[in-house]
């Protein structure tokens, strides 16, 4: 059974692990993941400890397999991470649809994301879901000690109409 739900405080260690696994795959070829793993782990842990209430989780057979968040509770999706072993199984699509519905229900006209320009799997995923590239920039990344190209993508949303008995969490 697949379930999407709000994160719980006791989910934090598992969500950090999922984020790290997916992050390591996403930065392949852009950064030395092994050298930066501790910095990434601390960042995930800090974020999830302080913002777990704003995180959505997708579970499969009772186990968390992915999570997503809007760090500033606006139209920007700051995080969408799915355990690499189950990527391309629809879990990311479920999380994205849930976040888009919440973004639209809160009155935002568009959803937006940002990723590094070499993250072809993420760019392809968001394009498949109706996002288009809205900007490309290059900025110095101190943690990498080099310039990194980033891609911003956005999608116009329609305000959802809840079905009878349906609630947004």
C-alpha positions as CSV (number, residue, x, y, z in Angstrom):
1,X,0.0,0.0,0.0
2,X,1.2,3.5,-0.9
3,X,0.5,6.4,1.5
4,X,1.5,10.1,1.5
5,X,1.4,11.8,4.9
6,X,3.0,14.5,7.0
7,X,6.4,13.6,8.5
8,X,6.7,12.8,12.2
9,X,9.6,13.8,14.3
10,X,10.7,10.2,14.7
11,X,11.0,10.0,10.8
12,X,14.0,12.3,10.8
13,X,16.8,9.6,10.8
14,X,15.2,7.7,7.9
15,X,14.5,10.9,6.0
16,X,18.1,12.0,6.4
17,X,19.2,8.6,5.0
18,X,16.8,8.9,2.0
19,X,18.0,12.4,1.3
20,X,21.7,11.5,1.5
21,X,21.3,8.5,-0.8
22,X,19.4,10.5,-3.4
23,X,21.7,13.5,-3.0
24,X,24.8,11.3,-3.7
25,X,23.2,10.2,-6.9
26,X,22.2,13.7,-7.9
27,X,25.6,15.3,-7.4
28,X,27.5,12.5,-9.2
29,X,29.8,14.2,-11.7
30,X,29.3,17.6,-10.1
31,X,30.9,17.2,-6.7
32,X,32.9,14.8,-4.7
33,X,30.0,13.3,-2.8
34,X,32.3,11.3,-0.5
35,X,34.2,14.5,0.5
36,X,31.0,16.4,1.0
37,X,28.9,13.7,2.6
38,X,29.3,15.0,6.2
39,X,28.3,18.5,5.2
40,X,25.2,17.2,3.4
41,X,24.3,15.0,6.3
42,X,24.5,17.9,8.7
43,X,22.4,20.1,6.4
44,X,19.7,17.4,6.0
45,X,19.6,16.7,9.7
46,X,19.4,20.4,10.6
47,X,16.7,21.1,8.1
48,X,14.6,18.0,9.0
49,X,14.9,18.5,12.8
50,X,13.7,22.1,12.5
51,X,11.1,21.7,9.7
52,X,9.8,18.2,9.9
53,X,6.2,19.5,10.3
54,X,6.4,20.9,6.7
55,X,7.7,17.7,5.2
56,X,5.6,15.3,3.2
57,X,6.5,11.6,3.2
58,X,5.6,8.8,0.8
59,X,5.5,5.3,2.3
60,X,5.4,1.9,0.5
61,X,4.4,-1.1,2.6
62,X,4.9,0.9,5.8
63,X,8.4,2.1,4.9
64,X,9.3,5.7,4.0
65,X,10.7,5.8,0.5
66,X,10.7,9.5,-0.2
67,X,10.0,13.0,1.0
68,X,9.4,16.5,-0.2
69,X,9.3,20.0,1.3
70,X,8.8,23.6,0.7
71,X,11.3,25.2,3.0
72,X,9.7,28.7,2.9
73,X,6.1,27.5,2.5
74,X,5.7,29.4,-0.7
75,X,5.5,28.1,-4.3
76,X,9.1,26.9,-4.3
77,X,9.7,23.2,-3.9
78,X,13.0,23.0,-2.0
79,X,13.3,19.3,-1.6
80,X,12.1,16.2,-3.4
81,X,14.1,13.0,-2.6
82,X,13.3,9.4,-3.3
83,X,15.4,6.4,-2.3
84,X,17.4,5.5,-5.4
85,X,16.4,1.9,-5.3
86,X,12.8,2.8,-5.9
87,X,13.2,5.8,-8.2
88,X,11.1,5.7,-11.4
89,X,8.3,3.8,-9.5
90,X,5.9,6.8,-9.2
91,X,6.7,7.8,-5.7
92,X,8.2,11.2,-6.8
93,X,5.2,11.8,-8.9
94,X,2.9,11.3,-5.9
95,X,4.9,13.6,-3.8
96,X,5.0,16.3,-6.5
97,X,1.3,16.1,-7.1
98,X,0.6,16.4,-3.4
99,X,2.9,19.5,-3.1
100,X,1.4,21.1,-6.2
101,X,-2.1,20.7,-4.8
102,X,-1.1,22.3,-1.6
103,X,0.7,25.1,-3.4
104,X,-2.3,25.8,-5.6
105,X,-4.8,25.5,-2.6
106,X,-2.7,28.2,-0.8
107,X,-3.2,30.6,-3.7
108,X,0.1,30.4,-5.5
109,X,-0.2,30.5,-9.2
110,X,3.0,28.5,-10.0
111,X,5.3,25.9,-8.5
112,X,9.1,26.3,-9.0
113,X,12.2,24.2,-8.4
114,X,15.9,24.7,-8.7
115,X,18.6,22.0,-9.4
116,X,22.1,21.9,-10.8
117,X,22.2,22.0,-14.6
118,X,23.8,18.6,-14.9
119,X,21.0,16.8,-13.0
120,X,19.4,15.4,-16.1
121,X,17.2,12.9,-14.3
122,X,15.6,15.7,-12.2
123,X,15.2,18.0,-15.1
124,X,13.6,15.2,-17.2
125,X,11.3,14.3,-14.2
126,X,10.0,17.9,-13.9
127,X,9.7,18.3,-17.6
128,X,7.6,15.2,-17.8
129,X,5.3,16.8,-15.2
130,X,4.8,20.0,-17.1
131,X,7.7,22.2,-15.8
132,X,9.7,24.3,-18.2
133,X,13.1,25.9,-17.7
134,X,12.6,29.5,-16.7
135,X,16.2,30.5,-16.0
136,X,19.8,29.3,-16.1
137,X,22.5,30.9,-14.0
138,X,26.1,30.2,-12.9
139,X,27.2,31.1,-9.4
140,X,30.2,30.4,-7.2
141,X,29.5,27.6,-4.8
142,X,31.8,28.0,-1.8
143,X,31.4,24.5,-0.5
144,X,32.5,23.1,-3.9
145,X,35.0,25.9,-4.5
146,X,33.9,26.3,-8.1
147,X,31.2,27.8,-10.3
148,X,28.0,25.7,-10.6
149,X,25.3,26.1,-13.3
150,X,21.8,26.0,-11.8
151,X,18.5,25.6,-13.6
152,X,15.2,27.0,-12.4
153,X,12.0,25.4,-13.6
154,X,8.4,26.4,-13.1
155,X,4.9,25.3,-13.9
156,X,1.6,27.3,-13.8
157,X,-0.9,25.6,-11.6
158,X,-4.7,25.5,-11.5
159,X,-6.4,25.8,-8.1
160,X,-7.7,22.3,-7.3
161,X,-11.3,21.7,-6.5
162,X,-11.5,19.2,-3.5
163,X,-13.8,16.3,-4.1
164,X,-16.6,15.7,-1.7
165,X,-15.0,14.5,1.6
166,X,-11.5,15.2,0.4
167,X,-9.2,17.2,2.7
168,X,-5.8,18.7,2.1
169,X,-3.3,18.0,4.9
